[in-house]
Every structure is written in structure tokens, then in C-alpha cells.
Amino acid sequence: MIQEYRLKLWLQGPILTRSSDVGDFGIDTVFARLPDGTPYIAGSHVLGKLRHALRILGPLVEAGERTAALDAWLGTNEGDVFKGQDGRRPVYVSDLVAETKGVSGRRTRIKISPETGTVEPGALQVMEQPYGVGETVLFTGALRLLMPEADAMKAARLLERALNWLTQMGGMRGIGFGRVDKATLHDNSAATSTSLVEGAPARLALKLVFSDPFCIADRRAGKNLFSSSHIVPGSAFKGALAHMMQIAAGPDACSTLARHLSALRVTHFYPSAKGNAARRRPCPRSLVSTSAGLADIALVDGPCLIGGEVPAFGMDWKSKAYEAAEDLFGDWPSSQLRVRTAVSSETLSASPEQLFAYELSNVDKHDWHGELGLADVPVADRKAIIHELSTLLAHGIAPLGRSGAHASLCISWGADARTVQNLREGDLHVLTLASPALILDQRNAYGPAISDVFDGAVDLVRCFTSERMAGADFMANRFSAGRAYRPWLLTETGSVFVVRIKDPETAAQKLNDLQAHGLPLTRAIRETYLLSADGPDLWRECPYIRQNGFGEIIVDQQEHLQMQPAPTSLTLVKMGAA
């Protein structure tokens, strides 16, 4: 269970919490603000201050309390992401948001030369300053503890003492900025999640409503830069769920859920604008752009001109085409960049070579929708799983992503998987990936790979795909330890496969199974990546399994049919030998 406390912090102006954003013309130091313009103090800054306070207060508290607070509550440096380890902590602080936005003020500083006693050339700093000297400003946020209630009460008392010991918050500590008046913690552990499910359905709809911006570091741009995906993978949800079961609830409280956790299939969570309950559809890679607009050429018999023009695929689109696609499939959330550095506990200044930055997805305008599949769970256990899941996540789920974000959860009945029937030999059907998948094996050809998935019941006619590699240090140490390292070759979301039916009965069975469960890892893929036989422990060797939301497909997505170019506008092009 998540124990949440309302954190209130009163500061005296002037105050400065610096942002990495570019400010108005002439401002060198920009005040950190949320997307709506409200000033805030980053939760990571508050955690750093708490760690410093507890180090100083060590002699004043019991040794056991001090050790627990520093090493267990606020995390250790023992985790190493490059070795497949992660030092998680049970204490999280949200951003503290100012109750008032303040005024649009500025403050200047200069640097005096020690030799001449005059202003050094160019040494003028202009700082954004919304609060005046002596003005009291209230910042509020949440402190969340992932621990049993008795331990949380003990931790909260110690953390409140540490907060009130602090004298300063924010930047410009040496010249009196951000003086702390007082801090308070109040229990705020009311249920935030809801469950609208009775019975034992095989499919549940899940909605995440985030309390904090999040960073799901899907691709790493460098050792000190983390780029966030706007999608929450099913594996991230299951990882946070397992973490909560282990720390907050314990195995006895969730025995049925723990027994079937590896069999649960959690799809990826895609953002939709608040108020829109529909789950986002993938933008197919068979979508092309011309001066007349967007069209889908999945069912066009070969390379073509549309209205005499060469159609442009997604990688060549301009802003007008992207805007048209967003009108169809929904817009993505905006992002923010935060720059952080480690602070030396001895000098209280930035540690050398410890600067890093991470991108956060803003959550103020979107909710995230996914599904939970129980098809691989015995019907007799489904009701108990839903009850345990609802109880465990009554106060939300955390930590999600690198930032340890919190989200409340709404559980409701999911729509039954669409079924296909009455297939005929020779018919064409279009499969669209709704999440990345491991499809290509060492043969490096989609035709044999798709045939393996369908046991030879279909032929691949054409495909529109994009691939990327996934791997590096973490993957090598986490999933390939003890065997040869091979980076994963993922087929990207939106990739399209047009298949022709050979065996209608087998093809229908396979299509319905794939829509309900996702793409399996074929024997050829397991051999390529040196994986053991498919089973409940496959997640230990490979993260890209269907139970983690990968390999989700949509059969005959509506855009393939509705957005076909008019036959009169098409000119098929013969591709001759070079």
C-alpha cells in the first residue's frame, strides 16, 4: 500500500528554483514553472535536502533509524543500471507547487573583480524573481511512502523533523534565498483508485491518471541524457506492481496475484486527451501523404503514384502531414527537460562530472489507457486476482519510470477481443502492430517469420515496416548474463503486414488467438536469441514478451479500408531491374 502525506513547506522570499528552459529575452536564470506557469520546487531537490539533513542529524536519532532512513528509505548507490541493477527507494516526493504564481519580477547580480574592486565586464546576471524579500510563499505536494503503515508512521515523523531542521530550499543559498519557515506532514492516504468490476472477466480496461510527470527512458541518447517515451509499457506497469507486492503488501496479502503474475498480460498504455475514453490507435506505416492529404496504400497492388504524385511515407512528412495524422490518431503530450547534478555532502556544491538531464512527459492534458488480459489465468482464480489487485492499488501505483511517478488507476470491464470468422481462401487481411514486437529471426526475412506465426496458414503479400535495435549495457547484464550477447531487433509500432489466406480455418483460429494474446516468440526467435523454451519464466531472459504488452496486433484496422486512395487516382509503377 502507498502511504501518502500532504507536504506543506513555507518559504520566505526571495526564492529561486532554477529551470533549464530558455526564458524571455534578457533573463539569464529562469524560475522553474509547470506547463501552466505555476512555480514549483522539484521533488528530487527536496529528496536531496532530506538526505543532507538526515546525515547531519544522525547523532541526534537512534543509529537504527539513521541507517534505515539513509540506506533504505532514500536509496543507496549500490544499484548500477549498467549492470542490470537498480537501487530503488520507498520514499518519493512530488514536485512542490506554489499556491500563488507571484509577479513578473527580475533581480540582478554583478561580480566584483578582486583586483580592481569594480564590476567585471559581462558579469551581470538577470534572474527571474516572482516573490519579494520577506514574502511568505506556501508550496504544497505529496510525500509517498511504499511501506507498511506502521513503518510509514515512523518514517514520516523522522522526515518531518528533518524538513523542519532545514534552513534553506532552492538556489542561491549563500545569499539568503529560499529561507525555510516551517514544514508539515499530514496523512492524506485516502483511496485514489477505483474498481468498477464485479465477476471474473477475461479482459479488463485500465486507465492511469498520473499525479506527476514521468520519464520512461525508452531510448538512451547518451550516458547522461534520458529521453522519455510518451507510452507506458506493460512491463513498466508489471514491474511497479511486483515492487508494490514485495515492499508494501507482502506475498501473503496477494497470494493469488503473486502466483499468476507472470501469466497476466498487460498491454502498453497509450495517451488520450482527458475526457476521451477511447484507446489510441497506432498510426500505420502504410499511411502516405500527398498534396491531396493522407491515404493508406496497404491494399494497393504495388508501388504507385497518387494523382500523379510520388506519395511520401512518414519519415519524409512535413508539419502539415503530422498535424493531419494527429487529428486522426490523437496528439502526443508535451515534454519538459530537467537538468540535475549530484551535490557533494562535504562542500554542498555540485560534484564534478555528475551532471545529467532527463526528459519528462507532461500529464496535465492526457490520461493513459491500457488493458489487462486474464485469458491465461484459470477462471476460478480471476475474481480473487481482481479483488487483490483493486485492494493493493487502492491508493494508486508507483514508482513508474525513472522519476518514480505516481498514478491512480481505474479498473473497468474491457471490450471483448474482436473475432474474425468466415474467412475465404485468397482473401487479403491487414495486420497492424499496436506495440513493438520481436518478429525477425536469424533468417532476417518477414515472409518465413509470419508463416511460422500462422503455422503456414497465410502468405505474406507485402509489408510496411520500421525496425530498431535495443540493447547496450543494461540489457546485456540484465538479460544476457552468462550467454552470448545479442541485441534485440524490434519491429516498430505501426508496422503493417498484408497476408493472403491459404487455410481459412487455421488462419481464423490464429488471428483470433493473436488478437486476444499478442504475438508469441516462435521457436526460430528463441533459437536466435538463445532463449529457453516458452514458459512462465521466459520474462527472466527476454523483456519483449506478449505478457509485457509487446506484439499487440490489430486485424483490419479501419484506416486501411477507409483511407484507400480512389482507384481512378492510382497509377501503378513497374519496378524494373537497376
Salt bridges, closest charged atoms under 4 A:
GLU4 OE1 - ARG144 NE 3.00
ASP86 OD2 - ARG88 NE 3.94
ASP95 OD2 - ARG338 NH2 2.64
GLU128 OE2 - ARG33 NH2 2.87
ASP212 OD2 - ARG144 NH1 3.15
ASP218 OD2 - ARG219 NE 3.70
ASP218 OD1 - ARG468 NH2 3.31
ASP296 OD2 - HIS560 ND1 3.04
ASP301 OD1 - ARG462 NH2 3.25
ASP331 OD1 - HIS366 NE2 3.38
ASP367 OD1 - LYS274 NZ 2.60
GLU371 OE1 - ARG203 NH2 2.80
ASP376 OD1 - HIS517 NE2 3.63
ASP376 OD2 - ARG546 NH2 3.07
ASP381 OD2 - ARG259 NH2 3.52
ASP381 OD2 - HIS260 NE2 2.78
ASP427 OD2 - ARG424 NE 3.29
ASP441 OD2 - ARG443 NH2 2.77
ASP452 OD2 - ARG443 NH2 2.46
ASP455 OD2 - LYS510 NZ 3.13
ASP459 OD1 - LYS502 NZ 3.73
GLU492 OE2 - ARG219 NH2 2.63
GLU492 OE1 - ARG468 NE 3.27
ASP513 OD1 - HIS517 ND1 3.02
GLU527 OE2 - ARG523 NE 3.86
ASP537 OD1 - ARG540 NE 3.84
GLU552 OE2 - ARG279 NH1 2.80
ASP556 OD2 - HIS429 ND1 2.80
GLU559 OE2 - ARG281 NH2 2.41
